[in-house]
Amino acid sequence: MYPVERSGTRLALRELSTEDVNAVLAIYGSPEATEHLSFEPRGREQVGRIVARSIAVAGETPRGEYALAVIERATSELVGFGRLALDPHQQRGATMGFALRPRSWGAGYGVEMVRLLLGFGFDDLRLHRIWGARSPWNEASARTMAAVGMVEEGVIREHVLKGGVWRDSVVHAILDREWHATVVNRAAGD
């Protein structure tokens, strides 16, 4: 599926472009933004390669990865990065990752961004299960995933090696029927 375009109230998803390198660097190059991610802050050259690879992968058929810009609709400014990667070991399953630039934290963008990613995965890609993993210390991510209906499933022990130290990851997931129930409940005002 190309190009991906999906809009929410304040945010939208779109394909990455070469002009997004500096905006992605504001996320992936930030020690604050990457504190709970699985990697150390990246440099501009590394981020340029990530964006270039994401653009190249977007043109593949079949497409197995959706690395997407998250933008503010009012300004078209990139404020986040979202990713769905189809899982070759699970029928109609995908992993999800997301990050916001630090100056956009606290505005409720995380919940809207994850809802856009899940809506794309379940409605457009017809997935059955989407899961994501977070650092045990990332309470904001835990609250965000709970707010969209994702269920905490357990811990992957010593899943990530960062800064020379092994770290666990906490897994959250949601099934298509759970997602559709949350959409119905939101529409009904619950």
Disulfide bonds with the S-S distance in Angstrom:
none
